[in-house]
Every structure is written in structure tokens, then in C-alpha cells.
Amino acid sequence: MRVAITGGTGFVGRHLAKRLDPADTVIVSRRTGVPIDDVDALTAAFAGCDVVAHCAGINREIGDQTFARVHVDGTRAVVEAARRTGVRRIVMLSFLRARPDCGSAYHETKWAAEELVRRSGIDHTILKAGMIYGSGDHMVDHATRAVRTWPVFATVGCRDRTVRPVPVEEAVNVLLAALEGRVPNPTVAVVGAEELEFATAVRRIARVAGRRPVYVRAPVWAIRVLAQLTEWTMVVPLVAKAQARMLAEGVSEPAPFAPQLPKGIRPTLMFDDERIRAALPDGRFGLRDLRITNCWAGRRRDGF
Ligand SMILES: NC(=O)c1ccc[n+]([C@@H]2O[C@H](COP(=O)([O-])OP(=O)(O)OC[C@H]3O[C@@H](n4cnc5c(N)ncnc54)[C@H](OP(=O)(O)O)[C@@H]3O)[C@@H](O)[C@H]2O)c1
């Protein structure tokens, strides 16, 4: 089975690629010279592929890389290139709560992308996944580096929401099962075995990282302000606006409803110390995480 992975340089895509034969895997991303809104480049990349794992996406907009362009135009191009090259199946990694008319461009464009795949006429599986964690992730990485950098950690709202973290190994098992046609439903929810409050998840991560920050509860609007500020100033924001929305509404239940995975494919692993330890990044937040420092360093490298 020859597989093309859009977003194959990203967190989930890299873990998926590691489980496949490199000789039969095509990595699609801007870094490999194939932006997902370029139908001709995608068509060339998909040639000879049986299946496409569509894992490309962004969680914040930068310049012309808007949610609409990457998620909607990009997925339209992926579908068109799949049609042109006779790809048999598309497996799309979407978000658990991607849905229309909810006031979040991230959620709405992921939903629009789902709909393009649903209406493509190509055999497909849409994986509505909750938060995925593991080495090189966003969730454990940011929480760990935050507790190593600041003595205070803000959790959202007076009522804590819950999350069902999915270990990336299990998310990849599901992707592989879907690529092989072993997931019967065209749309399924992918959530972890354990449901816990966000604050409990952060406390566990901090404990494994050997830190004991003071926890404060911040109103949702304050987290939104923090998200806007860190989107403006950080290379990878401490929390993106889309993520602030996820924290505010929880990441446990699919919206709209999507059936569970069949037993045997469904995640069973807990969010425990061993798995958290395996996901811990090195270091803390520093100047290199600021966009201005990076611009300056880039200019120095270029001789400006
Ligand atoms: N991580 C999670 O917990 C989670 C949960 C549910 C759903 N998802 C969804 O799953 C997808 C992958 O998540 P991730 O955590 O692996 O994200 P990630 O680490 O940020 O990786 C995103 C990937 O998309 C590629 N990409 C972005 N814009 C592109 C463009 N215009 N053209 C081609 N490639 C592009 C990136 O490569 P380049 O930068 O080289 O282009 C990268 O390989 C995302 O769509 C996300 O919304 C993630």
C-alpha cells in the first residue's frame, strides 16, 4: 500500500510516517515543496499512491496561511488530486468538535473540510480526534515548558472542562486501521480511554516534570486575551485562539455526534506518568520562542 501523508512533517504525520515503509510513503508539506492548495503539485505527489492520510492543518493563521486557505482550499485540492490520480481512500484527521456556525474559524473550516471529503465520492474515513499527545506534541510540550518557566499556571473558568487525551501511538493505530479500510464508519470519534479535568491533566504533567506551580483560575475572556497576545508575539503561541476555545468547551465529546471506534481499535491507554514522561520536551520557554527574536536572528543569518 503506497501512502501519501499530507502534514507528514507535523506531529501526528511524523509518527504515522515512522510506522510505514519509507519506500512506499510520500510526505506532503510546505517543507517538502508541496503546499496543499497546489493541485498540480499534489497530483504529482499522489501519483501511484493507493491512499492519502490527510493530516495537514494549522491551529493559528499567519499571513496568507488562513484557516480557509489551508483547511478548505487545501482539502478541495487534496480531493481533486486524489480524483485525478485514482487514490482509493482518503483518511482525514479532523478535530473532535469541528462543526459549522460555532463562531470559531478553526472549527468551522475543519468542518467544511470534512464535508468536502464526505461529498468527494471517494471512499473515506473522517477521524474526529480529541487532543493527541506524545513526543513532539503541542499539549504536553506547552504545559511542561510553561510550568518550567513560570511559577503560576492559569486554568480556564470556574468550572473545569474535561479532556480525553489520546496517546499518539494509539492515534496512529487508528490512522493505520482506517488506511487499511478496517474502520467501518465513514466518520468516527477518536478519544482517549481516560477522561479527566484539564487542571488534573496539567497537575499530572507538572508532577512528572518535577514542578509545583500555583494554580489560578482565569476567566475565559482572559485566556482569549492571552491567546491573542501570544499569537502576535510567539513563534508557536503558548495558547492559540482555537485552543482557548477548546479549553473553554472541553475536548471529550464529539460535536456533532460521531460514533465510537469499534473495540480492538479504540484507545485503551491511560494518561499515566510513563506516557507523560515519554512526551516531555527539553527546556523551557525563552527568547527563541518570540517572533521578534526569530525575525532578528533570521535577518542576521541573511546578512541584514
Ligand atoms: N495534535 C492534535 O492533538 C490534533 C487533534 C485533532 C486534530 N488534529 C488535526 O490534525 C492535523 C495535524 O495535527 P498536528 O498536531 O500533527 O499538527 P502540526 O504538528 O502543526 O503539523 C501540521 C502539518 O501540516 C502541514 N501544513 C500546514 N500548512 C500546510 C500547507 N499550507 N500546505 C502543506 N502542508 C501544510 C505542516 O507542514 P509544513 O509546515 O511543512 O507545511 C505540518 O506537517 C491538524 O489539521 C490538526 O488540526 C490535531
The ligand as a Tripos MOL2 file, in Angstrom:
@<TRIPOS>MOLECULE
LIG
   48    52     1     0     0
SMALL
NO_CHARGES

@<TRIPOS>ATOM
      1 N1         -2.4460   17.2940   17.5840 N.am      1 LIG1
      2 C1         -3.7010   17.1020   17.9890 C.2       1 LIG1
      3 O1         -3.9750   16.9360   19.1830 O.2       1 LIG1
      4 C2         -4.8280   17.0750   16.9750 C.ar      1 LIG1
      5 C3         -6.0870   16.6290   17.3740 C.ar      1 LIG1
      6 C4         -7.1410   16.5990   16.4620 C.ar      1 LIG1
      7 C5         -6.9300   17.0310   15.1620 C.ar      1 LIG1
      8 N2         -5.7070   17.4800   14.8100 N.ar      1 LIG1
      9 C6         -5.5340   17.9330   13.4360 C.3       1 LIG1
     10 O2         -4.5990   17.0830   12.8290 O.3       1 LIG1
     11 C7         -3.7720   17.8050   11.9440 C.3       1 LIG1
     12 C8         -2.3100   17.5450   12.3100 C.3       1 LIG1
     13 O3         -2.0720   17.9270   13.6480 O.3       1 LIG1
     14 P1         -0.5880   18.0490   14.1850 P.3       1 LIG1
     15 O4         -0.6950   18.1740   15.6400 O.co2     1 LIG1
     16 O5          0.2500   16.9930   13.5860 O.co2     1 LIG1
     17 O6         -0.1880   19.4670   13.5680 O.3       1 LIG1
     18 P2          1.2490   20.0650   13.2920 P.3       1 LIG1
     19 O7          2.3100   19.4060   14.1240 O.co2     1 LIG1
     20 O8          1.1170   21.5430   13.4060 O.co2     1 LIG1
     21 O9          1.5210   19.6690   11.7790 O.3       1 LIG1
     22 C9          0.8020   20.2750   10.7450 C.3       1 LIG1
     23 C10         1.3150   19.7470    9.4320 C.3       1 LIG1
     24 O10         0.5730   20.3690    8.3710 O.3       1 LIG1
     25 C11         1.4960   20.8550    7.4040 C.3       1 LIG1
     26 N3          0.9320   22.0450    6.7540 N.ar      1 LIG1
     27 C12         0.4220   23.1510    7.3480 C.ar      1 LIG1
     28 N4          0.0210   24.0190    6.4200 N.ar      1 LIG1
     29 C13         0.2720   23.4430    5.2100 C.ar      1 LIG1
     30 C14         0.0900   23.8460    3.8690 C.ar      1 LIG1
     31 N5         -0.4370   25.0370    3.5340 N.pl3     1 LIG1
     32 N6          0.4700   23.0010    2.8810 N.ar      1 LIG1
     33 C15         1.0200   21.7920    3.1700 C.ar      1 LIG1
     34 N7          1.2150   21.3570    4.4290 N.ar      1 LIG1
     35 C16         0.8510   22.1770    5.4320 C.ar      1 LIG1
     36 C17         2.7620   21.1760    8.2160 C.3       1 LIG1
     37 O11         3.9210   21.1280    7.4370 O.3       1 LIG1
     38 P3          4.6870   22.4290    6.8630 P.3       1 LIG1
     39 O12         4.7440   23.4200    7.9640 O.co2     1 LIG1
     40 O13         5.9950   21.9050    6.4120 O.co2     1 LIG1
     41 O14         3.8560   22.8780    5.7160 O.co2     1 LIG1
     42 C18         2.7930   20.0180    9.1820 C.3       1 LIG1
     43 O15         3.3920   18.9070    8.5720 O.3       1 LIG1
     44 C19        -4.1890   19.2520   12.0450 C.3       1 LIG1
     45 O16        -5.0490   19.5180   10.9640 O.3       1 LIG1
     46 C20        -4.9590   19.3480   13.3370 C.3       1 LIG1
     47 O17        -5.9850   20.2880   13.2380 O.3       1 LIG1
     48 C21        -4.6430   17.5110   15.6630 C.ar      1 LIG1
@<TRIPOS>BOND
     1     1     2 1
     2     2     3 2
     3     2     4 1
     4     4     5 ar
     5     4    48 ar
     6     5     6 ar
     7     6     7 ar
     8     7     8 ar
     9     8     9 1
    10     8    48 ar
    11     9    10 1
    12     9    46 1
    13    10    11 1
    14    11    12 1
    15    11    44 1
    16    12    13 1
    17    13    14 1
    18    14    15 2
    19    14    16 1
    20    14    17 1
    21    17    18 1
    22    18    19 2
    23    18    20 1
    24    18    21 1
    25    21    22 1
    26    22    23 1
    27    23    24 1
    28    23    42 1
    29    24    25 1
    30    25    26 1
    31    25    36 1
    32    26    27 ar
    33    26    35 ar
    34    27    28 ar
    35    28    29 ar
    36    29    30 ar
    37    29    35 ar
    38    30    31 1
    39    30    32 ar
    40    32    33 ar
    41    33    34 ar
    42    34    35 ar
    43    36    37 1
    44    36    42 1
    45    37    38 1
    46    38    39 2
    47    38    40 1
    48    38    41 1
    49    42    43 1
    50    44    45 1
    51    44    46 1
    52    46    47 1
@<TRIPOS>SUBSTRUCTURE
     1 LIG1         1 GROUP 0 **** ****
